[in-house]
Amino acid sequence: MKQKTAYLGLFTAVAIIFGYVETLIPVFAGIPGIKLGLANLAVLFILERYSFREAALVSAVRILVIGFLFGNMFSIVYSLAGAALSLTVMTLMKKWSGFSIMGISVAGGVTHNIGQLLVAIAIVENRSLLYYAPALLVSGVVTGLLIGWLTGETLERVPATFS
């Protein structure tokens, strides 16, 4: 149990570091909310090696720490909404056979953006934000492919006895 707690702490720290690194990368698309999602690599890794519960814990701690250090209350709310929807969908897909880590990650990237967009629409009470949907969906697919590939490579290189 202590070893598992230590690994979860380690992956939480990695997710926080990746989240910080992401704050240093400028967004080129000019659309709010588009990011690489590097911190999700740690969350997806935990989901694959452990369970929804552990992945949700790592994700929530990461979001709160990054939000308080580098964001604001709105960024925390948006991130929590996206992460909750994304993690739920990824967990369901993981339970169904036939989905690769890439497919699960793409679904996570897309639903994360959908969750954030829905919360933004609710907060500002303006449906015109739906105009961002196509760009956010495309970015979710692209970043989901990247994170899925990186997570797959990490899963191959980190022995199962490590987690």
C-alpha positions in Angstrom: 0.0 0.0 0.0 2.8 2.4 0.8 4.5 1.7 -2.5 1.3 2.4 -4.4 0.8 5.7 -2.5 4.4 6.6 -3.4 3.8 5.9 -7.1 0.6 7.9 -7.1 2.5 10.8 -5.5 5.2 10.5 -8.1 2.8 10.5 -11.0 0.9 13.4 -9.4 4.2 15.4 -9.2 4.9 14.5 -12.9 1.5 15.7 -13.9 2.0 19.0 -12.0 5.4 19.5 -13.6 3.9 18.8 -17.1 1.1 21.2 -16.3 3.6 23.9 -15.4 5.6 23.2 -18.6 2.4 23.6 -20.5 1.9 27.1 -19.0 5.2 28.1 -20.7 4.1 26.9 -24.1 2.3 29.7 -26.1 -1.0 28.8 -27.6 -0.6 29.3 -31.4 -4.2 28.6 -32.4 -5.6 31.8 -30.9 -8.5 29.9 -29.4 -8.9 29.8 -25.6 -8.6 26.3 -24.1 -6.4 24.7 -26.7 -3.4 23.0 -25.0 -1.3 19.9 -25.5 -2.6 18.2 -22.4 0.7 16.9 -21.3 -0.4 16.3 -17.7 -3.0 13.9 -19.0 -0.2 11.5 -19.9 0.2 10.8 -16.1 -3.5 10.5 -15.6 -4.0 8.1 -18.5 -1.0 6.0 -17.3 -2.6 5.7 -13.9 -5.9 4.8 -15.4 -4.3 2.0 -17.4 -2.2 0.7 -14.5 -4.6 1.2 -11.6 -8.2 2.3 -11.7 -10.7 5.2 -12.1 -10.4 6.1 -8.4 -6.6 6.6 -8.5 -6.7 8.4 -11.8 -9.4 10.7 -10.5 -7.4 11.5 -7.4 -4.2 12.3 -9.4 -6.3 14.4 -11.9 -8.0 16.4 -9.1 -4.9 17.1 -7.2 -3.1 18.1 -10.4 -5.9 20.5 -11.4 -6.1 22.1 -8.0 -2.4 22.6 -7.6 -1.9 23.9 -11.2 -5.0 26.1 -10.9 -4.0 27.7 -7.6 -0.4 28.2 -8.7 -0.8 29.3 -12.4 -4.5 29.9 -13.0 -7.6 31.1 -11.3 -10.9 29.7 -10.0 -12.4 29.7 -13.5 -9.5 27.6 -14.9 -10.0 25.2 -12.0 -13.7 24.9 -12.7 -13.2 24.4 -16.5 -10.4 21.9 -15.9 -12.4 19.9 -13.4 -15.4 19.7 -15.7 -13.3 18.6 -18.6 -11.4 16.1 -16.5 -14.5 14.6 -15.0 -16.2 14.0 -18.4 -13.0 12.9 -20.0 -12.0 10.4 -17.2 -15.6 9.0 -17.2 -15.6 8.4 -20.9 -12.0 6.9 -20.9 -12.9 4.6 -18.1 -16.0 3.3 -19.9 -14.0 2.8 -23.1 -11.3 1.0 -21.2 -13.9 -1.5 -19.8 -15.2 -2.2 -23.3 -12.8 -4.4 -25.3 -11.4 -3.3 -28.6 -10.3 0.2 -27.8 -6.6 0.9 -27.9 -4.8 3.4 -25.7 -4.8 5.8 -28.7 -8.6 5.5 -29.1 -9.1 6.0 -25.4 -6.8 9.0 -25.4 -8.5 10.6 -28.4 -11.9 10.2 -26.8 -10.5 11.7 -23.6 -9.1 14.7 -25.4 -12.3 15.4 -27.3 -14.6 14.9 -24.3 -12.3 17.1 -22.1 -12.8 19.9 -24.6 -16.5 19.3 -24.7 -16.8 19.4 -21.0 -14.9 22.7 -20.8 -17.0 24.2 -23.6 -20.3 23.2 -21.9 -19.2 24.8 -18.6 -18.1 28.0 -20.5 -21.5 28.2 -22.2 -23.2 27.8 -18.8 -21.0 30.4 -17.1 -21.3 33.1 -19.7 -24.8 32.1 -20.7 -24.0 32.5 -24.4 -24.3 29.6 -26.9 -22.2 31.5 -29.5 -19.2 29.8 -27.9 -20.2 26.8 -29.8 -18.4 28.4 -32.7 -15.2 27.2 -31.0 -16.4 23.6 -31.1 -14.9 22.5 -34.4 -11.4 23.8 -33.5 -11.6 22.3 -30.0 -12.7 19.0 -31.4 -9.9 18.9 -33.9 -7.4 19.9 -31.2 -8.8 17.2 -29.0 -8.2 14.6 -31.6 -4.6 15.8 -32.4 -3.6 16.1 -28.8 -5.4 12.9 -27.9 -3.3 11.1 -30.5 -0.1 12.6 -29.2 -0.9 11.8 -25.5 -2.1 8.3 -26.4 1.1 7.6 -28.3 3.3 9.0 -25.5 1.3 7.0 -22.9 1.7 3.8 -24.9 5.4 4.3 -25.1 5.6 5.0 -21.4 3.5 1.9 -20.6 5.9 -0.2 -22.6 9.0 1.3 -20.9 7.8 1.4 -17.3 7.6 -2.1 -15.9 4.3 -3.2 -14.4 6.2 -4.0 -11.2 6.9 -0.2 -11.0 3.2 0.7 -10.6 
